[in-house]
């Protein structure tokens, strides 16, 4: 669906040499989409997901693992009431995913916007959404880095240095959006039913955009070993089917760690689309994704 060239998930011998485990690694985008989909039970009528915070892989996931997700409501905050607009609000959710051994795989927070049951409601909910932490400490980042043999990964043809900006030349058209929603057991109606969308057209699930950005990252970073964490991920504009997505990757930090390289990146995703009048809109910034990844050594 994404043509994701993340090598450890498609090359069993490489995965075994890297992890020292004969099980095949699962693609991190697949893991995240499964966890997010499982968390949508309380937000089926969502208007849109606004952002993710503090997502960290506590341990790798292998093909054959069974994942269980618990979703907890941490905060409720009603939006400003405006004449002629149905009442809505933001929900702070904590998502905790474990494997079949009960070991934590993912812990993260997300903030969907949902309609109020009563369109004229004045709930008084005004919780502080900062309970969803944006900061991930260096200690926690390092704790997420497995003791793997990073030297088996290919050497990069490009030397990535702090301050560099890479525009990924190959763009991708958004297709099969409802299919991903169904495959990941995502229950948000706005992604599969245009009549349930505030845009009168199906809204593309945010994880679709993130997964496409991850695929574009893997194309220019063939030594990618794992996505360690998302510091933050903001959906700054909606994405629709047939949008053409492109990524701009900012290299923030590069450090030698555990026999590999830890890179802190910021990825901006832009959309080009044909609007309802037939005109073309370009360079619509739709995603602000800040993350850390591990790669092979220099």
Number of C-alpha atoms within 10 A of each C-alpha: 12 18 12 19 20 24 21 24 18 15 13 16 14 18 23 17 17 21 19 13 14 14 16 20 25 19 21 20 20 14 20 19 23 21 27 23 22 21 24 18 14 16 20 15 19 24 23 24 22 18 20 24 24 22 24 22 26 21 17 21 22 18 11 11 14 12 20 16 20 13 19 14 12 15 19 20 18 21 19 11 14 9 8 8 10 14 21 24 20 25 24 24 24 21 20 19 25 21 18 11 9 11 12 18 20 24 19 24 24 22 21 19 22 21 18 18 10 11 12 15 14 14 15 10 13 13 15 12 16 10 13 19 15 17 11 16 11 9 8 13 18 13 14 17 22 16 11 17 18 22 16 15 21 16 15 16 11 9 8 18 14 14 12 12 16 15 14 15 11 10 16 19 17 20 17 14 21 20 13 19 22 14 11 17 18 24 20 24 21 24 27 21 14 14 12 18 18 13 13 11 16 21 25 25 25 22 21 22 25 21 20 24 27 20 20 27 21 18 17 18 20 19 26 24 27 22 22 26 25 24 24 21 24 19 21 15 14 19 26 20 17 17 20 19 25 23 25 18 21 20 18 18 17 18 14 14 15 17 16 22 21 25 23 21 22 22 23 20 23 23 26 19 20 13 10 7 6 8 9 10 12 14 13 16 19 19 24 19 21 20 21 20 19 26 25 26 20 16
